[in-house]
Every structure is written in C-alpha cells, then in structure tokens.
Amino acid sequence: MSNGHNDWNVSYVYIVWLENLLNSHSNIRNVTRTNDIYFKVERINQNDTITILCLNEYSMGVTMVQRAISGFSPLNIIYVGGNWNNYTSEAYEYCSENSMGICNSTGILRMLWKYKLSE
C-alpha cells in the first residue's frame, strides 16, 4: 500500500515499519490500515480488535493526545514512534485515565501482549 496523506506528517517509512511489525507479531491475526496512519489489529490470545494510531512525535503532550482522540475513534493505543520519541507524564496520565495506551517502539511489543480493552 502506498503512502496516502496524513495531517500528522508521518512519513511512509515509519508507517511501514509499524505495519511490518504488526504483520509479523505472533499475537496478531489480522492488520488493516486506514486513513494512512490508523490500524485495526485483531489479536489472537485476547480474541479482540484494538486500534493503533501511528505517529512520529518527539514529545507527545496532552494537547496532541486530545487531537488524536478527536480525529481517530475509537483509539486504544497511540504509538509515538521510535525510541527517541516519547510522551510527557501528563500525556501518559491522560491516556491512562481514558483507558488508552501510549508508547514508543520500546513499548509497542509489550502493548500488543498486555494492553486490555476497558470493560
């Protein structure tokens, strides 16, 4: 799938990296990418479907989290990008309070196994 357009300036190389990781993960049954940076992921062990937004944000704050939520719904996990990218403690707290995950490439594998949908 070629790179479409996204308002987050996420380049194709970052999108493909995440897409390849998701498609090769042992807990993933199926991956669908829409809106260029939005993934629907069917997990095997949890027998559920979660959504992941692929970004490339050096420092993700609450305002950007709120923008992500308003543009992509439902949203379960915000992936901020490579190990050099991160999020503020306020963004982490906001996501936790809203039953969402936020991570960089260090945490995405753990999220794919451990993230739980709210009941």
C-alpha positions in Angstrom: 0.0 0.0 0.0 1.5 3.3 -1.0 1.6 6.3 1.3 -1.5 8.3 1.3 -1.9 11.6 3.0 -2.0 12.3 6.7 -2.2 15.6 8.6 0.4 14.4 11.1 3.4 14.4 8.7 4.2 10.8 9.4 6.4 9.6 6.6 5.9 6.3 4.8 9.0 4.7 6.3 7.6 5.0 9.9 4.2 3.7 8.8 5.6 0.7 7.0 7.9 -0.1 10.0 4.9 -0.4 12.3 2.8 -2.2 9.7 5.6 -4.8 9.2 6.0 -5.2 13.0 2.2 -5.8 13.4 2.0 -8.2 10.5 4.9 -10.3 11.9 3.8 -10.3 15.5 2.9 -13.7 16.9 -0.2 -12.4 18.8 -1.7 -10.7 15.7 -4.2 -12.4 13.4 -5.0 -9.6 11.0 -4.0 -5.9 10.4 -6.0 -3.3 8.5 -4.6 0.1 7.8 -6.9 3.0 7.0 -6.5 6.8 6.9 -2.8 6.2 6.2 -1.8 6.0 9.9 -4.7 4.2 11.7 -4.5 0.5 12.2 -7.2 -2.0 13.3 -5.4 -5.0 14.8 -7.0 -8.4 15.6 -5.2 -10.1 18.5 -5.2 -13.9 18.9 -4.8 -14.5 22.6 -7.2 -11.7 23.7 -9.6 -12.5 20.8 -10.3 -8.8 20.3 -9.7 -5.9 18.0 -7.7 -2.9 19.0 -6.8 0.3 17.2 -3.4 1.9 17.0 -2.5 5.4 15.7 1.0 5.6 14.2 2.7 8.9 14.8 6.2 10.3 14.8 6.1 12.8 17.7 9.3 13.7 19.5 7.4 14.7 22.7 3.7 13.9 22.7 1.7 16.1 25.1 -1.9 16.2 26.3 -3.0 18.6 23.5 -1.7 16.3 20.8 -3.3 13.3 22.6 -6.6 15.2 22.6 -6.2 16.0 18.9 -5.5 12.3 18.2 -8.7 11.2 20.0 -10.8 13.8 18.2 -9.5 12.6 14.8 -9.5 8.9 15.3 -12.2 7.0 17.1 -12.1 4.5 18.7 -8.5 4.8 19.7 -6.8 2.3 22.0 -3.1 2.9 21.6 -1.1 5.9 20.4 2.3 4.8 19.0 4.6 7.9 19.1 7.4 6.4 17.1 11.0 5.4 17.6 13.0 5.1 20.8 14.0 8.7 20.5 10.3 9.8 20.7 8.4 9.9 24.0 5.4 11.5 25.7 5.0 13.7 28.7 4.0 12.4 32.1 0.7 14.4 31.7 0.0 12.7 28.4 0.6 9.3 30.0 -1.7 10.1 32.8 -4.4 11.4 30.5 -4.2 8.3 28.4 -4.4 6.0 31.5 -7.4 7.9 32.8 -9.1 7.4 29.4 -8.2 3.7 29.2 -5.7 4.2 26.4 -2.1 3.1 25.9 0.7 5.3 24.7 4.1 4.0 23.8 7.2 4.3 21.6 8.9 1.5 19.8 10.3 0.2 23.1 6.9 -0.4 24.5 4.8 -1.4 21.5 5.6 -5.1 21.7 4.5 -5.1 25.4 1.4 -3.2 24.5 0.4 -5.8 21.8 0.5 -8.5 24.5 -0.6 -6.7 27.6 -3.0 -3.9 26.6 -6.5 -4.6 27.9 -9.7 -3.1 26.5 -11.9 -1.5 29.1 -15.0 -3.4 30.0 
